[in-house]
Amino acid sequence: MIQQGDIASAEKYAEVARDSDPYNAAAFVCLGNCSLRRADYNKARDFFLCALDNDAACVEALYNLGKKNDAFNSLAVWPVFLKNEYYNLNVQV
């Protein structure tokens, strides 16, 4: 729906998906994309980080977060993310 420009409907369905499953990373990614389209970049960042909290392997959230940060030369989140990933890898080994 975002691709057709219907951001309000996309956001409504993503909120329903998030409310039915608070660990649904795809719902947070969709909400982040809606926020990006509305130029609410801080809210988009928060949604992408929530998606990564719920699923650290969510490539869409990581990609979109990187694009958002790259666009604004705000790479402050990467050291935190990489530090968390480093500790996650140590726990799994």
Kinemage of the C-alpha trace (Angstrom):
@kinemage 1
@onewidth
@group {chain A} dominant
@subgroup {mainchain}
@vectorlist {calphas} color= white
{ca met a 1} P 0.000 0.000 0.000
{ca ile a 2} L 2.928 2.327 0.621
{ca gln a 3} L 4.032 1.909 -2.977
{ca gln a 4} L 0.625 3.100 -4.164
{ca gly a 5} L 0.888 6.145 -1.923
{ca asp a 6} L -1.797 5.081 0.549
{ca ile a 7} L 0.294 5.697 3.654
{ca ala a 8} L -2.673 6.021 6.012
{ca ser a 9} L -4.005 2.563 5.150
{ca ala a 10} L -0.553 0.998 5.297
{ca glu a 11} L -0.009 2.523 8.727
{ca lys a 12} L -3.428 1.369 9.929
{ca tyr a 13} L -2.806 -2.251 8.876
{ca ala a 14} L 0.716 -2.201 10.336
{ca glu a 15} L -0.664 -0.960 13.658
{ca val a 16} L -3.232 -3.767 13.657
{ca ala a 17} L -0.446 -6.289 12.954
{ca arg a 18} L 1.738 -4.772 15.696
{ca asp a 19} L -1.122 -4.788 18.197
{ca ser a 20} L -1.957 -8.432 17.472
{ca asp a 21} L 1.714 -9.479 17.738
{ca pro a 22} L 4.048 -7.032 19.506
{ca tyr a 23} L 7.071 -9.047 18.301
{ca asn a 24} L 6.185 -8.708 14.616
{ca ala a 25} L 9.304 -7.108 13.138
{ca ala a 26} L 7.658 -6.655 9.726
{ca ala a 27} L 4.944 -4.486 11.286
{ca phe a 28} L 7.583 -2.221 12.838
{ca val a 29} L 9.410 -2.006 9.510
{ca cys a 30} L 6.196 -0.972 7.777
{ca leu a 31} L 5.506 1.644 10.457
{ca gly a 32} L 9.056 2.905 10.022
{ca asn a 33} L 8.599 3.173 6.271
{ca cys a 34} L 5.361 5.099 6.790
{ca ser a 35} L 7.183 7.473 9.124
{ca leu a 36} L 9.930 7.933 6.547
{ca arg a 37} L 7.340 8.868 3.922
{ca arg a 38} L 5.927 11.415 6.346
{ca ala a 39} L 9.441 12.781 7.006
{ca asp a 40} L 9.276 11.855 10.702
{ca tyr a 41} L 12.819 10.507 10.792
{ca asn a 42} L 13.219 10.065 14.533
{ca lys a 43} L 10.032 8.040 14.767
{ca ala a 44} L 11.152 5.953 11.778
{ca arg a 45} L 14.472 5.270 13.501
{ca asp a 46} L 12.642 4.157 16.641
{ca phe a 47} L 10.425 1.773 14.671
{ca phe a 48} L 13.412 0.259 12.862
{ca leu a 49} L 15.243 -0.195 16.165
{ca cys a 50} L 12.140 -1.895 17.624
{ca ala a 51} L 12.101 -4.240 14.655
{ca leu a 52} L 15.769 -5.066 15.263
{ca asp a 53} L 15.093 -5.596 18.966
{ca asn a 54} L 12.436 -8.140 18.054
{ca asp a 55} L 14.415 -9.783 15.248
{ca ala a 56} L 18.123 -8.990 15.066
{ca ala a 57} L 18.291 -10.613 11.618
{ca cys a 58} L 15.636 -8.323 10.106
{ca val a 59} L 17.503 -7.194 7.021
{ca glu a 60} L 14.804 -4.732 5.954
{ca ala a 61} L 15.007 -2.818 9.234
{ca leu a 62} L 18.790 -2.770 9.166
{ca tyr a 63} L 18.871 -1.625 5.541
{ca asn a 64} L 16.267 1.104 6.065
{ca leu a 65} L 17.955 2.274 9.256
{ca gly a 66} L 21.242 2.486 7.387
{ca lys a 67} L 19.656 4.408 4.526
{ca lys a 68} L 18.038 6.812 6.978
{ca asn a 69} L 21.285 7.328 8.884
{ca asp a 70} L 23.357 7.568 5.724
{ca ala a 71} L 21.072 10.249 4.354
{ca phe a 72} L 21.624 12.380 7.434
{ca asn a 73} L 25.243 11.377 8.146
{ca ser a 74} L 24.119 10.223 11.569
{ca leu a 75} L 25.968 6.981 12.105
{ca ala a 76} L 25.804 7.125 15.910
{ca val a 77} L 23.563 4.044 16.068
{ca trp a 78} L 26.048 1.705 14.339
{ca pro a 79} L 28.533 1.326 17.216
{ca val a 80} L 25.650 0.415 19.554
{ca phe a 81} L 24.206 -2.057 17.051
{ca leu a 82} L 27.585 -3.639 16.320
{ca lys a 83} L 28.372 -3.881 20.031
{ca asn a 84} L 25.049 -5.674 20.647
{ca glu a 85} L 25.655 -7.997 17.703
{ca tyr a 86} L 29.157 -8.772 19.009
{ca tyr a 87} L 27.753 -9.774 22.380
{ca asn a 88} L 24.963 -11.781 20.735
{ca leu a 89} L 27.540 -13.682 18.694
{ca asn a 90} L 29.575 -14.456 21.815
{ca val a 91} L 26.519 -15.824 23.585
{ca gln a 92} L 25.632 -18.108 20.681
{ca val a 93} L 29.115 -19.615 20.301
